[in-house]
Amino acid sequence: LKIAPEHTEDGPLNKMLKPGIGTYDRFKQMFDQAAQKAGKKYFLIPYFIAAHPGTTDEDMLNLALWLKKNKFRADQVQTFLPSPMAPATAMYHAGVNPWRGVRRGGSEAVETVRNLGQRRLHKAFLRYHDPNNWPLLR
């Protein structure tokens, strides 16, 4: 079953209006129990995204550590790409969180990853196990 927790850290998850990673952990536990009870070998395939607005290098490092701790090796990963009519695109271009109200001088600032090198770094964190990414991660 494909599922999209998208991140592990509260900062990016809040910008995505998603619950914390604990929700994924609880769902996985219930899913595993149901699969075992049914006598089936079902698996969850989590989806994560790199360079989403509101994501810092430290957030990506923590996500990589979570992936390693949980023995995940992501093969297909996506880097955020602004798309029309998406709130995340508004965050990317305006640098503020539209979910927290846009006010002159009082809006919540959102860090965005625009630099190609930093975008590659964020993607490399998701594929920490790939030897081609090791020089970038060091």
N, CA and C atoms as a LAMMPS dump frame, in Angstrom:
ITEM: TIMESTEP
0
ITEM: NUMBER OF ATOMS
414
ITEM: BOX BOUNDS ff ff ff
-5.0000000000000000e+02 5.0000000000000000e+02
-5.0000000000000000e+02 5.0000000000000000e+02
-5.0000000000000000e+02 5.0000000000000000e+02
ITEM: ATOMS id mol type element x y z
1 1 1 N 0.85 -1.176 0
2 1 2 C 0 0 0
3 1 3 C 0.89 1.231 0
4 2 1 N 0.697 2.098 -0.966
5 2 2 C 1.451 3.35 -1.008
6 2 3 C 0.795 4.358 -0.079
7 3 1 N 1.621 5.034 0.698
8 3 2 C 1.143 6 1.68
9 3 3 C 2.113 7.177 1.691
10 4 1 N 1.618 8.363 1.969
11 4 2 C 2.456 9.56 1.842
12 4 3 C 2.608 10.327 3.151
13 5 1 N 3.485 9.85 4.048
14 5 2 C 3.765 10.684 5.218
15 5 3 C 4.529 11.953 4.817
16 6 1 N 5.29 11.903 3.743
17 6 2 C 6.045 12.975 3.107
18 6 3 C 7.211 13.52 3.923
19 7 1 N 7.13 13.496 5.242
20 7 2 C 8.252 13.964 6.064
21 7 3 C 8.088 13.416 7.469
22 8 1 N 9.103 13.629 8.299
23 8 2 C 9.046 13.187 9.69
24 8 3 C 9.045 14.361 10.657
25 9 1 N 9.437 15.527 10.189
26 9 2 C 9.619 16.68 11.076
27 9 3 C 8.389 17.584 11.087
28 10 1 N 8.093 18.128 12.267
29 10 2 C 6.885 18.932 12.437
30 10 3 C 6.86 20.195 11.581
31 11 1 N 8.011 20.842 11.386
32 11 2 C 8.046 22.076 10.592
33 11 3 C 7.465 21.887 9.202
34 12 1 N 8.053 20.99 8.403
35 12 2 C 7.493 20.764 7.066
36 12 3 C 6.078 20.183 7.1
37 13 1 N 5.812 19.272 8.038
38 13 2 C 4.48 18.659 8.104
39 13 3 C 3.408 19.701 8.404
40 14 1 N 3.717 20.672 9.266
41 14 2 C 2.754 21.739 9.548
42 14 3 C 2.442 22.54 8.294
43 15 1 N 3.451 22.781 7.469
44 15 2 C 3.239 23.543 6.232
45 15 3 C 2.384 22.744 5.243
46 16 1 N 2.453 21.421 5.332
47 16 2 C 1.676 20.549 4.443
48 16 3 C 0.287 20.245 5.003
49 17 1 N 0.022 20.725 6.215
50 17 2 C -1.219 20.421 6.938
51 17 3 C -1.37 18.918 7.164
52 18 1 N -0.259 18.283 7.518
53 18 2 C -0.256 16.836 7.764
54 18 3 C 0.012 16.578 9.242
55 19 1 N -0.477 15.454 9.756
56 19 2 C -0.195 15.116 11.157
57 19 3 C 1.263 14.695 11.326
58 20 1 N 1.698 14.613 12.566
59 20 2 C 3.067 14.198 12.864
60 20 3 C 3.331 12.756 12.446
61 21 1 N 4.602 12.391 12.452
62 21 2 C 5.016 11.056 12.009
63 21 3 C 4.465 9.969 12.931
64 22 1 N 4.086 10.327 14.137
65 22 2 C 3.474 9.36 15.049
66 22 3 C 2.203 8.757 14.47
67 23 1 N 1.479 9.523 13.681
68 23 2 C 0.271 9.017 13.021
69 23 3 C 0.631 7.911 12.046
70 24 1 N 1.707 8.109 11.297
71 24 2 C 2.186 7.06 10.381
72 24 3 C 2.578 5.821 11.178
73 25 1 N 3.312 6.021 12.272
74 25 2 C 3.758 4.884 13.088
75 25 3 C 2.569 4.074 13.609
76 26 1 N 1.529 4.778 14.083
77 26 2 C 0.335 4.075 14.579
78 26 3 C -0.385 3.344 13.444
79 27 1 N -0.502 3.995 12.288
80 27 2 C -1.144 3.356 11.144
81 27 3 C -0.374 2.112 10.727
82 28 1 N 0.959 2.217 10.684
83 28 2 C 1.791 1.074 10.294
84 28 3 C 1.586 -0.088 11.255
85 29 1 N 1.515 0.207 12.535
86 29 2 C 1.302 -0.85 13.53
87 29 3 C -0.047 -1.54 13.295
88 30 1 N -1.102 -0.76 13.069
89 30 2 C -2.424 -1.347 12.81
90 30 3 C -2.433 -2.12 11.494
91 31 1 N -1.78 -1.583 10.479
92 31 2 C -1.698 -2.234 9.173
93 31 3 C -0.982 -3.576 9.291
94 32 1 N 0.157 -3.581 9.991
95 32 2 C 0.919 -4.824 10.17
96 32 3 C 0.108 -5.87 10.931
97 33 1 N -0.625 -5.441 11.954
98 33 2 C -1.466 -6.369 12.718
99 33 3 C -2.573 -6.942 11.841
100 34 1 N -3.211 -6.101 11.043
101 34 2 C -4.29 -6.564 10.166
102 34 3 C -3.756 -7.528 9.109
103 35 1 N -2.586 -7.227 8.559
104 35 2 C -1.986 -8.109 7.551
105 35 3 C -1.636 -9.459 8.163
106 36 1 N -1.092 -9.429 9.38
107 36 2 C -0.731 -10.682 10.055
108 36 3 C -1.987 -11.495 10.368
109 37 1 N -3.019 -10.822 10.839
110 37 2 C -4.275 -11.501 11.162
111 37 3 C -4.887 -12.135 9.913
112 38 1 N -4.74 -11.473 8.774
113 38 2 C -5.272 -11.99 7.508
114 38 3 C -4.359 -13.047 6.899
115 39 1 N -3.172 -13.223 7.489
116 39 2 C -2.226 -14.199 6.966
117 39 3 C -1.594 -13.765 5.65
118 40 1 N -1.519 -12.475 5.437
119 40 2 C -0.976 -11.926 4.186
120 40 3 C 0.323 -11.181 4.457
121 41 1 N 1.159 -11.126 3.424
122 41 2 C 2.39 -10.339 3.505
123 41 3 C 2.172 -9.05 2.724
124 42 1 N 1.635 -8.059 3.402
125 42 2 C 1.428 -6.748 2.805
126 42 3 C 2.473 -5.793 3.355
127 43 1 N 2.799 -4.789 2.563
128 43 2 C 3.813 -3.832 2.97
129 43 3 C 3.336 -2.418 2.685
130 44 1 N 3.818 -1.49 3.495
131 44 2 C 3.584 -0.08 3.233
132 44 3 C 4.759 0.46 2.429
133 45 1 N 4.471 1.284 1.458
134 45 2 C 5.507 1.952 0.683
135 45 3 C 5.34 3.45 0.944
136 46 1 N 6.158 3.998 1.857
137 46 2 C 6.01 5.418 2.184
138 46 3 C 6.648 6.315 1.126
139 47 1 N 6.056 7.468 0.953
140 47 2 C 6.517 8.457 -0.017
141 47 3 C 7.02 9.673 0.754
142 48 1 N 8.214 10.133 0.414
143 48 2 C 8.789 11.309 1.056
144 48 3 C 9.199 12.311 -0.012
145 49 1 N 9.246 13.578 0.366
146 49 2 C 9.575 14.636 -0.587
147 49 3 C 10.728 15.479 -0.052
148 50 1 N 11.575 15.911 -0.966
149 50 2 C 12.716 16.755 -0.614
150 50 3 C 12.434 18.201 -1.009
151 51 1 N 13.013 19.126 -0.248
152 51 2 C 13.015 20.558 -0.575
153 51 3 C 11.627 21.203 -0.574
154 52 1 N 10.694 20.648 0.179
155 52 2 C 9.378 21.277 0.306
156 52 3 C 9.545 22.58 1.088
157 53 1 N 8.778 23.631 0.764
158 53 2 C 8.88 24.867 1.54
159 53 3 C 8.709 24.601 3.036
160 54 1 N 9.558 25.241 3.817
161 54 2 C 9.533 25.052 5.261
162 54 3 C 10.484 23.982 5.747
163 55 1 N 11.235 23.361 4.84
164 55 2 C 12.163 22.287 5.196
165 55 3 C 13.583 22.829 5.286
166 56 1 N 14.248 22.524 6.39
167 56 2 C 15.637 22.935 6.582
168 56 3 C 16.563 21.748 6.33
169 57 1 N 17.859 22.033 6.244
170 57 2 C 18.841 20.955 6.111
171 57 3 C 18.756 20.019 7.314
172 58 1 N 18.555 20.589 8.499
173 58 2 C 18.447 19.768 9.714
174 58 3 C 17.216 18.861 9.653
175 59 1 N 16.11 19.372 9.122
176 59 2 C 14.908 18.543 8.952
177 59 3 C 15.209 17.346 8.058
178 60 1 N 15.937 17.59 6.974
179 60 2 C 16.264 16.506 6.042
180 60 3 C 17.22 15.505 6.684
181 61 1 N 18.164 15.995 7.482
182 61 2 C 19.066 15.092 8.199
183 61 3 C 18.268 14.208 9.146
184 62 1 N 17.339 14.8 9.891
185 62 2 C 16.513 14.012 10.814
186 62 3 C 15.649 13.002 10.071
187 63 1 N 15.14 13.374 8.91
188 63 2 C 14.374 12.435 8.088
189 63 3 C 15.26 11.277 7.647
190 64 1 N 16.479 11.579 7.205
191 64 2 C 17.41 10.522 6.781
192 64 3 C 17.723 9.578 7.937
193 65 1 N 17.914 10.131 9.126
194 65 2 C 18.188 9.287 10.3
195 65 3 C 16.983 8.407 10.619
196 66 1 N 15.767 8.947 10.468
197 66 2 C 14.554 8.162 10.699
198 66 3 C 14.455 7.04 9.67
199 67 1 N 14.748 7.362 8.399
200 67 2 C 14.712 6.341 7.352
201 67 3 C 15.691 5.218 7.669
202 68 1 N 16.904 5.593 8.08
203 68 2 C 17.923 4.585 8.389
204 68 3 C 17.504 3.741 9.591
205 69 1 N 17.013 4.4 10.636
206 69 2 C 16.573 3.683 11.841
207 69 3 C 15.464 2.683 11.515
208 70 1 N 14.592 3.047 10.587
209 70 2 C 13.464 2.189 10.216
210 70 3 C 13.756 1.308 9.009
211 71 1 N 15.03 1.273 8.607
212 71 2 C 15.509 0.395 7.532
213 71 3 C 14.812 0.647 6.196
214 72 1 N 14.555 1.937 5.901
215 72 2 C 13.992 2.314 4.608
216 72 3 C 15.115 2.727 3.679
217 73 1 N 15.01 2.293 2.445
218 73 2 C 15.944 2.717 1.401
219 73 3 C 15.115 3.182 0.214
220 74 1 N 14.859 4.456 0.187
221 74 2 C 14.014 5.018 -0.869
222 74 3 C 14.729 4.97 -2.211
223 75 1 N 14.054 4.439 -3.205
224 75 2 C 14.614 4.406 -4.552
225 75 3 C 14.033 5.522 -5.411
226 76 1 N 12.754 5.758 -5.264
227 76 2 C 12.103 6.811 -6.037
228 76 3 C 11.771 7.955 -5.089
229 77 1 N 12.409 9.08 -5.309
230 77 2 C 12.152 10.24 -4.462
231 77 3 C 11.84 11.441 -5.341
232 78 1 N 11.078 12.355 -4.807
233 78 2 C 10.692 13.559 -5.529
234 78 3 C 11.262 14.781 -4.821
235 79 1 N 11.675 15.743 -5.609
236 79 2 C 12.053 17.045 -5.094
237 79 3 C 10.896 17.987 -5.404
238 80 1 N 10.539 18.808 -4.427
239 80 2 C 9.417 19.726 -4.604
240 80 3 C 9.608 20.571 -5.855
241 81 1 N 8.542 20.674 -6.62
242 81 2 C 8.519 21.506 -7.815
243 81 3 C 7.251 22.354 -7.746
244 82 1 N 7.384 23.673 -7.763
245 82 2 C 6.187 24.517 -7.682
246 82 3 C 5.21 24.205 -8.816
247 83 1 N 3.945 24.094 -8.468
248 83 2 C 2.909 23.822 -9.466
249 83 3 C 1.758 24.811 -9.264
250 84 1 N 1.045 25.151 -10.319
251 84 2 C -0.016 26.155 -10.218
252 84 3 C -1.092 25.778 -9.201
253 85 1 N -1.6 26.783 -8.529
254 85 2 C -2.751 26.671 -7.625
255 85 3 C -2.483 25.856 -6.362
256 86 1 N -1.237 25.627 -6.019
257 86 2 C -0.918 24.858 -4.815
258 86 3 C -0.458 25.808 -3.71
259 87 1 N -0.959 25.622 -2.487
260 87 2 C -0.507 26.475 -1.383
261 87 3 C 1.013 26.424 -1.181
262 88 1 N 1.615 25.261 -1.413
263 88 2 C 3.07 25.154 -1.26
264 88 3 C 3.787 26.032 -2.282
265 89 1 N 3.203 26.211 -3.446
266 89 2 C 3.786 27.095 -4.457
267 89 3 C 3.721 28.545 -3.983
268 90 1 N 2.617 28.912 -3.348
269 90 2 C 2.507 30.26 -2.78
270 90 3 C 3.589 30.467 -1.723
271 91 1 N 3.816 29.448 -0.884
272 91 2 C 4.882 29.538 0.125
273 91 3 C 6.239 29.699 -0.543
274 92 1 N 6.469 28.929 -1.588
275 92 2 C 7.748 28.948 -2.291
276 92 3 C 8.034 30.335 -2.865
277 93 1 N 7.046 30.928 -3.518
278 93 2 C 7.266 32.215 -4.183
279 93 3 C 7.181 33.405 -3.228
280 94 1 N 6.257 33.366 -2.266
281 94 2 C 6.067 34.509 -1.37
282 94 3 C 6.949 34.44 -0.125
283 95 1 N 7.358 33.235 0.248
284 95 2 C 8.179 33.088 1.447
285 95 3 C 7.407 33.235 2.743
286 96 1 N 6.081 33.118 2.673
287 96 2 C 5.245 33.174 3.875
288 96 3 C 4.236 32.029 3.842
289 97 1 N 3.713 31.695 5.012
290 97 2 C 2.762 30.601 5.154
291 97 3 C 1.334 31.137 5.019
292 98 1 N 0.635 30.84 3.924
293 98 2 C -0.724 31.354 3.762
294 98 3 C -1.711 30.761 4.761
295 99 1 N -1.38 29.645 5.365
296 99 2 C -2.275 29.015 6.345
297 99 3 C -2.265 29.765 7.673
298 100 1 N -1.264 30.585 7.9
299 100 2 C -1.146 31.314 9.166
300 100 3 C -1.542 32.784 9.024
301 101 1 N -2.11 33.133 7.903
302 101 2 C -2.528 34.513 7.682
303 101 3 C -1.406 35.338 7.094
304 102 1 N -1.734 36.084 6.096
305 102 2 C -0.75 36.954 5.462
306 102 3 C -1.067 38.376 5.909
307 103 1 N -0.171 38.926 6.731
308 103 2 C -0.36 40.267 7.27
309 103 3 C 0.914 41.072 7.057
310 104 1 N 0.757 42.332 6.842
311 104 2 C 1.92 43.204 6.663
312 104 3 C 2.77 43.154 7.928
313 105 1 N 3.98 42.69 7.77
314 105 2 C 4.924 42.657 8.883
315 105 3 C 4.674 41.57 9.915
316 106 1 N 3.62 40.748 9.754
317 106 2 C 3.328 39.769 10.784
318 106 3 C 3.126 38.353 10.286
319 107 1 N 3.418 38.105 9.028
320 107 2 C 3.215 36.77 8.464
321 107 3 C 4.318 35.82 8.917
322 108 1 N 3.985 34.536 8.976
323 108 2 C 4.982 33.518 9.333
324 108 3 C 5.902 33.276 8.135
325 109 1 N 7.179 33.567 8.33
326 109 2 C 8.157 33.359 7.255
327 109 3 C 8.364 31.867 7.022
328 110 1 N 8.563 31.495 5.761
329 110 2 C 8.792 30.103 5.385
330 110 3 C 10.11 30.03 4.628
331 111 1 N 11.015 29.215 5.139
332 111 2 C 12.289 29.002 4.461
333 111 3 C 12.039 28.169 3.207
334 112 1 N 12.612 28.604 2.092
335 112 2 C 12.452 27.849 0.852
336 112 3 C 13.812 27.465 0.287
337 113 1 N 13.858 26.312 -0.327
338 113 2 C 15.093 25.79 -0.914
339 113 3 C 15.054 26.09 -2.41
340 114 1 N 15.837 27.078 -2.831
341 114 2 C 15.852 27.492 -4.237
342 114 3 C 17.162 27.137 -4.924
343 115 1 N 18.228 27.126 -4.168
344 115 2 C 19.565 26.859 -4.692
345 115 3 C 19.66 25.414 -5.172
346 116 1 N 20.155 25.207 -6.387
347 116 2 C 20.234 23.863 -6.963
348 116 3 C 21.083 22.929 -6.103
349 117 1 N 22.183 23.432 -5.566
350 117 2 C 23.039 22.603 -4.718
351 117 3 C 22.323 22.133 -3.464
352 118 1 N 21.566 23.033 -2.841
353 118 2 C 20.823 22.658 -1.637
354 118 3 C 19.673 21.715 -1.983
355 119 1 N 19.04 21.904 -3.129
356 119 2 C 17.967 20.991 -3.552
357 119 3 C 18.533 19.584 -3.762
358 120 1 N 19.719 19.509 -4.367
359 120 2 C 20.364 18.203 -4.553
360 120 3 C 20.726 17.578 -3.213
361 121 1 N 21.178 18.404 -2.271
362 121 2 C 21.511 17.905 -0.937
363 121 3 C 20.276 17.304 -0.273
364 122 1 N 19.152 18.004 -0.345
365 122 2 C 17.92 17.499 0.268
366 122 3 C 17.514 16.162 -0.346
367 123 1 N 17.653 16.043 -1.653
368 123 2 C 17.323 14.771 -2.312
369 123 3 C 18.316 13.684 -1.903
370 124 1 N 19.585 14.053 -1.762
371 124 2 C 20.612 13.087 -1.354
372 124 3 C 20.32 12.537 0.04
373 125 1 N 19.783 13.369 0.933
374 125 2 C 19.422 12.882 2.269
375 125 3 C 18.43 11.724 2.173
376 126 1 N 17.479 11.815 1.248
377 126 2 C 16.492 10.744 1.097
378 126 3 C 17.116 9.466 0.547
379 127 1 N 18.212 9.624 -0.195
380 127 2 C 18.901 8.46 -0.769
381 127 3 C 20.29 8.335 -0.139
382 128 1 N 20.315 8.408 1.191
383 128 2 C 21.562 8.361 1.962
384 128 3 C 22.369 7.101 1.673
385 129 1 N 21.702 6.029 1.273
386 129 2 C 22.343 4.727 1.064
387 129 3 C 23.047 4.621 -0.292
388 130 1 N 22.829 5.574 -1.18
389 130 2 C 23.432 5.549 -2.516
390 130 3 C 24.859 6.1 -2.441
391 131 1 N 25.866 5.288 -2.761
392 131 2 C 27.262 5.757 -2.688
393 131 3 C 27.525 7.015 -3.52
394 132 1 N 26.751 7.238 -4.568
395 132 2 C 26.922 8.452 -5.374
396 132 3 C 26.594 9.72 -4.585
397 133 1 N 25.801 9.587 -3.53
398 133 2 C 25.415 10.746 -2.719
399 133 3 C 26.356 10.998 -1.545
400 134 1 N 27.195 10.054 -1.214
401 134 2 C 28.043 10.185 -0.03
402 134 3 C 28.933 11.419 -0.046
403 135 1 N 29.586 11.763 -1.17
404 135 2 C 30.412 12.982 -1.146
405 135 3 C 29.591 14.239 -0.825
406 136 1 N 28.38 14.297 -1.318
407 136 2 C 27.517 15.445 -1.07
408 136 3 C 27.09 15.515 0.395
409 137 1 N 26.882 14.367 1.013
410 137 2 C 26.408 14.308 2.393
411 137 3 C 27.518 14.492 3.426
412 138 1 N 28.745 14.365 3.007
413 138 2 C 29.854 14.499 3.967
414 138 3 C 30.207 15.913 4.247
